[in-house]
Amino acid sequence: MCWTRRNYTIWVMTGRILAVDVGARRVGLAISDASRTLARPLETITVTSDADAVDRVARRIEQLDGEDLGVATVVVGLPSRLDGTPTPQTARVVAFIALLKTRTTLPIATEDERLTSREAESRLALRERDWRKRKAQLDAASAAIFLQDYLDRT
């Protein structure tokens, strides 16, 4: 979308951004608002394998893209150590991205997800005392944290 006024043009990006926090057992999803200002947790999906994770995330992308506001971009959290070197989970996430690219035409970006799970756990602990309930929300909350970082940076 573009607005032109007098001597300058303003470009406004449209469409929401979906964040994906890939784990071995659970995948957390978060989504931005249409103005790409705020991120919120969407859901946590329990998966049985890497192929199951790709399939279920691809189906969820199709569902969200079919809604009025749609999805413009997918951001996947890329794990790394504190010093920036890859972890064993990094290879799994890179493989997930490669498979997801075969299932969607949306652009896929990556975002550093270091310490987002710890931050999400701290934030959830303020509201929810039961660790079982916190655990169910943790991956989506973590995705919302790195999505908000992505939105603030772009």
Contacts in CASP RR format, 6 or more apart in sequence:
PFRMAT RR
TARGET T0000
AUTHOR 0000-0000-0000
METHOD contacts of the structure
MODEL  1
MCWTRRNYTIWVMTGRILAVDVGARRVGLAISDASRTLARPLETITVTSD
ADAVDRVARRIEQLDGEDLGVATVVVGLPSRLDGTPTPQTARVVAFIALL
KTRTTLPIATEDERLTSREAESRLALRERDWRKRKAQLDAASAAIFLQDY
LDRT
1 11 0 8 1.000
1 12 0 8 1.000
1 14 0 8 1.000
2 9 0 8 1.000
2 10 0 8 1.000
2 11 0 8 1.000
2 12 0 8 1.000
3 9 0 8 1.000
3 10 0 8 1.000
3 12 0 8 1.000
4 10 0 8 1.000
13 36 0 8 1.000
13 72 0 8 1.000
14 34 0 8 1.000
14 72 0 8 1.000
15 34 0 8 1.000
15 36 0 8 1.000
15 69 0 8 1.000
15 70 0 8 1.000
15 71 0 8 1.000
15 72 0 8 1.000
16 31 0 8 1.000
16 32 0 8 1.000
16 33 0 8 1.000
16 34 0 8 1.000
16 36 0 8 1.000
16 64 0 8 1.000
16 69 0 8 1.000
16 70 0 8 1.000
16 71 0 8 1.000
16 72 0 8 1.000
17 31 0 8 1.000
17 32 0 8 1.000
17 36 0 8 1.000
17 39 0 8 1.000
17 71 0 8 1.000
17 72 0 8 1.000
17 73 0 8 1.000
17 74 0 8 1.000
17 75 0 8 1.000
17 147 0 8 1.000
17 150 0 8 1.000
17 151 0 8 1.000
18 29 0 8 1.000
18 30 0 8 1.000
18 31 0 8 1.000
18 32 0 8 1.000
18 42 0 8 1.000
18 61 0 8 1.000
18 64 0 8 1.000
18 71 0 8 1.000
18 73 0 8 1.000
18 74 0 8 1.000
18 75 0 8 1.000
19 29 0 8 1.000
19 30 0 8 1.000
19 31 0 8 1.000
19 32 0 8 1.000
19 39 0 8 1.000
19 74 0 8 1.000
19 75 0 8 1.000
19 76 0 8 1.000
19 77 0 8 1.000
19 111 0 8 1.000
19 143 0 8 1.000
19 144 0 8 1.000
19 146 0 8 1.000
19 147 0 8 1.000
19 150 0 8 1.000
20 27 0 8 1.000
20 28 0 8 1.000
20 29 0 8 1.000
20 57 0 8 1.000
20 74 0 8 1.000
20 75 0 8 1.000
20 76 0 8 1.000
20 77 0 8 1.000
20 100 0 8 1.000
20 143 0 8 1.000
21 27 0 8 1.000
21 28 0 8 1.000
21 29 0 8 1.000
21 30 0 8 1.000
21 77 0 8 1.000
21 113 0 8 1.000
21 116 0 8 1.000
21 139 0 8 1.000
21 140 0 8 1.000
21 142 0 8 1.000
21 143 0 8 1.000
21 146 0 8 1.000
22 28 0 8 1.000
22 53 0 8 1.000
22 76 0 8 1.000
22 77 0 8 1.000
22 92 0 8 1.000
22 93 0 8 1.000
22 96 0 8 1.000
23 47 0 8 1.000
23 53 0 8 1.000
23 89 0 8 1.000
23 92 0 8 1.000
23 139 0 8 1.000
24 89 0 8 1.000
24 92 0 8 1.000
25 46 0 8 1.000
25 47 0 8 1.000
26 44 0 8 1.000
26 45 0 8 1.000
26 46 0 8 1.000
26 47 0 8 1.000
26 139 0 8 1.000
27 44 0 8 1.000
27 45 0 8 1.000
27 47 0 8 1.000
27 53 0 8 1.000
27 56 0 8 1.000
27 57 0 8 1.000
27 139 0 8 1.000
28 41 0 8 1.000
28 42 0 8 1.000
28 43 0 8 1.000
28 44 0 8 1.000
28 45 0 8 1.000
28 139 0 8 1.000
28 140 0 8 1.000
28 142 0 8 1.000
28 143 0 8 1.000
29 41 0 8 1.000
29 42 0 8 1.000
29 43 0 8 1.000
29 44 0 8 1.000
29 45 0 8 1.000
29 57 0 8 1.000
29 60 0 8 1.000
29 140 0 8 1.000
29 143 0 8 1.000
30 39 0 8 1.000
30 40 0 8 1.000
30 41 0 8 1.000
30 42 0 8 1.000
30 140 0 8 1.000
30 141 0 8 1.000
30 143 0 8 1.000
30 144 0 8 1.000
30 147 0 8 1.000
31 39 0 8 1.000
31 40 0 8 1.000
31 42 0 8 1.000
31 64 0 8 1.000
31 71 0 8 1.000
31 147 0 8 1.000
32 38 0 8 1.000
32 39 0 8 1.000
32 40 0 8 1.000
32 147 0 8 1.000
32 151 0 8 1.000
33 40 0 8 1.000
34 69 0 8 1.000
36 151 0 8 1.000
36 154 0 8 1.000
37 151 0 8 1.000
38 148 0 8 1.000
38 151 0 8 1.000
39 144 0 8 1.000
39 145 0 8 1.000
39 147 0 8 1.000
39 148 0 8 1.000
39 151 0 8 1.000
40 144 0 8 1.000
41 137 0 8 1.000
41 140 0 8 1.000
41 141 0 8 1.000
41 143 0 8 1.000
41 144 0 8 1.000
42 140 0 8 1.000
42 143 0 8 1.000
43 140 0 8 1.000
44 136 0 8 1.000
44 137 0 8 1.000
44 138 0 8 1.000
44 139 0 8 1.000
44 140 0 8 1.000
45 53 0 8 1.000
45 56 0 8 1.000
45 57 0 8 1.000
45 60 0 8 1.000
47 53 0 8 1.000
47 56 0 8 1.000
50 92 0 8 1.000
50 95 0 8 1.000
50 96 0 8 1.000
50 99 0 8 1.000
51 99 0 8 1.000
53 96 0 8 1.000
54 96 0 8 1.000
54 99 0 8 1.000
54 100 0 8 1.000
54 103 0 8 1.000
55 103 0 8 1.000
57 100 0 8 1.000
58 100 0 8 1.000
58 103 0 8 1.000
58 104 0 8 1.000
61 71 0 8 1.000
61 74 0 8 1.000
61 103 0 8 1.000
61 104 0 8 1.000
61 106 0 8 1.000
62 104 0 8 1.000
64 70 0 8 1.000
64 71 0 8 1.000
65 71 0 8 1.000
65 106 0 8 1.000
71 106 0 8 1.000
72 106 0 8 1.000
72 107 0 8 1.000
73 106 0 8 1.000
73 107 0 8 1.000
73 108 0 8 1.000
73 109 0 8 1.000
74 100 0 8 1.000
74 104 0 8 1.000
74 106 0 8 1.000
74 107 0 8 1.000
74 108 0 8 1.000
74 109 0 8 1.000
75 108 0 8 1.000
75 109 0 8 1.000
75 110 0 8 1.000
75 111 0 8 1.000
75 146 0 8 1.000
75 147 0 8 1.000
75 150 0 8 1.000
76 93 0 8 1.000
76 96 0 8 1.000
76 97 0 8 1.000
76 100 0 8 1.000
76 108 0 8 1.000
76 109 0 8 1.000
76 110 0 8 1.000
76 111 0 8 1.000
77 93 0 8 1.000
77 110 0 8 1.000
77 111 0 8 1.000
77 112 0 8 1.000
77 113 0 8 1.000
77 143 0 8 1.000
77 146 0 8 1.000
78 90 0 8 1.000
78 93 0 8 1.000
78 94 0 8 1.000
78 110 0 8 1.000
78 111 0 8 1.000
78 112 0 8 1.000
78 113 0 8 1.000
79 86 0 8 1.000
79 87 0 8 1.000
79 89 0 8 1.000
79 90 0 8 1.000
79 93 0 8 1.000
79 113 0 8 1.000
79 114 0 8 1.000
80 86 0 8 1.000
80 87 0 8 1.000
80 90 0 8 1.000
80 112 0 8 1.000
80 114 0 8 1.000
81 87 0 8 1.000
81 114 0 8 1.000
82 114 0 8 1.000
82 115 0 8 1.000
84 114 0 8 1.000
97 108 0 8 1.000
97 110 0 8 1.000
100 108 0 8 1.000
101 108 0 8 1.000
109 150 0 8 1.000
111 146 0 8 1.000
111 147 0 8 1.000
111 149 0 8 1.000
111 150 0 8 1.000
112 146 0 8 1.000
112 149 0 8 1.000
113 142 0 8 1.000
113 146 0 8 1.000
116 142 0 8 1.000
116 143 0 8 1.000
116 145 0 8 1.000
116 146 0 8 1.000
117 138 0 8 1.000
117 139 0 8 1.000
117 142 0 8 1.000
119 142 0 8 1.000
119 145 0 8 1.000
120 138 0 8 1.000
120 141 0 8 1.000
120 142 0 8 1.000
120 144 0 8 1.000
120 145 0 8 1.000
121 134 0 8 1.000
121 138 0 8 1.000
123 141 0 8 1.000
124 134 0 8 1.000
124 137 0 8 1.000
124 138 0 8 1.000
124 141 0 8 1.000
125 134 0 8 1.000
128 134 0 8 1.000
128 137 0 8 1.000
END
